[in-house]
Amino acid sequence: YKVPATILSRCQHFDFKRISLRQIIDNLGLIAKGEKITVSDEGLTWIAKGGEGSLRDAQSIFDQVISYAGMDIKDSDIEELLGLSERRFLAELSRAVLARDAGKCLKIVDEVYYSGMDIKQFYQMFLNHFMDLLTVTITENEELLAELSDHEIGELKKISEGASRETIQR
């Protein structure tokens, strides 16, 4: 949109679409199997999500994880390398919000702040987390749940247990 029309008329334009999370996970799994690398399905999911729809980026992250952890990759290695400690905060905070425990909410936000996380980024992640909670609560549609691993779906169902759809939406 910023390129002048005279130059655009001489260019080819390609629109690239994101690859599904499942396809990226499957590809990383094939690489791991071929290279005899042990890594959990959950770990592959985290790496695939880090690629944000790009197979090349996910493979680059996988290469970094292999360089960091070796051929026997533990989930804790991936969490440390990708900085996924916020997942614990998201689960704890969502449980506190659904339990209407304001004191615990403030304590968790304080921990997030002092852990060095960017609060704006955490807020965005928290909104996405609640969107996932709502999605798991209201649908069984495979396509809508495709971006979540089976483990994540199970965790989200545990968190949202006993909460109504209206409460989660609010």
Buried (B, 14 or more C-beta within 10 A) or exposed (E): EEEEEEEEEEEEEEEEEEBBBBBBBEBBBEBBEEEEBEBEEBBBBBBBBBBEBBBEBBBBBBEBBBEEBEEEBBEEBBBBBBEBEBBEBBBBBBBBBBEEEEEBBEBBBEBBEEEEBEEEEBEEBBEEBBEBBBBBBEEEEEEEBEBBBEEBBEBBEEBBEEBEEEEBEE
